[in-house]
Amino acid sequence: MLRLEGVVKSFGGKRAVDQVSLVVPAGQLLGVIGQSGSGKSTLLRMINRLGDPTAGQIRFGDTDVTALRGRALRQWRARCAMIFQQFNLAGRLDVLTNVMMGRAFHVPQTRALLKLWTDEEKAMGLSALEGLDMARLAGQRADTLSGGQQQRVAIARALVQEPEIILADEPIASLDPRNTQVVMDALLHINRHFGITVICNLHSLDLARKYCDRLVGLAAGKVVFDGAPAALTDRVARDLYGLESADVLGHAAHPDFVPGAQPGLALAGS
């Protein structure tokens, strides 16, 4: 279980995250919603400890995440994988090598730098790619892939970390509708099939309502909504998004856009 207690992040005199307290049960798919600048990305980065809280505490089970340093912090980042909007792949390296970098948390640094992966580790990487219908591209340079394909490589890289939590920071922001569905279906499958807790920052309420078990809405760094997707009425959404609500609420999903229905997505265990 992940627990945030009074978490604050200040930049100068401004609070980007303001007294956020949350309990996230294991295995939940949690969507974090809100306008740009509401504190969504800052919150996820603090959970992964890419940024330190100004105040408050983040705990995972018996571990005080906010107190971790050195090797213990590196181990936490293995347990808590991060997926970014911009993929963060090494474009000149092939797909499998990018995926294998997720194993760098589990092996000696020298072996990771020299890319000396065992056959078992390579099999793990290929299995993750196969589950995302990407194994056929294992030898292709990452910078030759489409945005949706690159994001699936980033998800495979996260999977080989063998994480307990996946943090996805606007993972579909730069994708077209088809690839948006493929990536969201992949995250849903990972959550349901492997029982991995997924916390996903989303701007689209359509997607948040379709895919998430629970939604947390942020405004000016504060939690202003926390509940089931069905409880997020249009009135609450307008209060949450303000002037942006017409755009967010008016973005109806394509009629064929149903979770799990994308042809060609052959996820492991499906």
C-alpha positions, 0 to 999 in steps of 0.5 A: 500500500502506498501512503502519502501524508501531507505532501507539499512541494514548493518552488520559491513561494509557490506550492505546486503540490499542497498538503496531498494525503492519499492511500493507494491500495495494492493493485489499484489503477488510479487516474490523476486528473486536472488542468496542466499545471495542477501538480500531477507530474510533480506528484508522480515525480516525488513518489519516484523520488525524482523530486524531494517533497518540501514537507510531508511523508511518502510511505510504501508498506513499512518503507519511508520513501522520503528518507531513502538515499543511495542504494536504497533509493536506487532499489526503490526506483526499481520497485516503482517504475516511471513511464514518461510522456516523451518515452526517454529512449536511446534512439540510436540503440535497438529496441531490445537494448532499450528494454534491457536498460530496465534491468540495470537496477538489478545488476552490477553497474559495470555489467549494465554499462557494458550491456552484458545481459544473460540469456535469461535476462534477454528472454525476459526482455523479449517476453515483455516485448512479445506481450506488447506485440513488439518482439518482431521489432527487437533489433530495430533502432528505437528512433525509427519507431512511431510514437505509439511503438516507442511508448510500448517499448518504454512500458516493456522497459518498465516491466523488466524492472519487475516493479510493484508500482508503475507511474505513467506521467501523461503516457498518451499525450503525444499519441494519436487515437489508435495508439492511445488505445493500444497504450491504455489497453496495455496499462490496463492489462498489466494492472489486471493480469500482473496485479501491478499498481498503476498511477496514471496522469491523464488529461482526458476524462473520457479515458479516465472514466473508461480505464481507472478504478478511482480518480483523484482530481488536483487543482492548484496542487490540492486534492479536490476530488477523490472517488469512483469514476461514476461519481465524477459528474459533469458539474464536478468536472467543470469545477475541476477544469474551469474554463477547460471543461468544455474541451475536456468534456466535449472530447467524446471517444470514438465509438470503436474505442473500447478498452481491450478491443484493439485488434492486433494487441497480443498481450502476454497471458491474454 
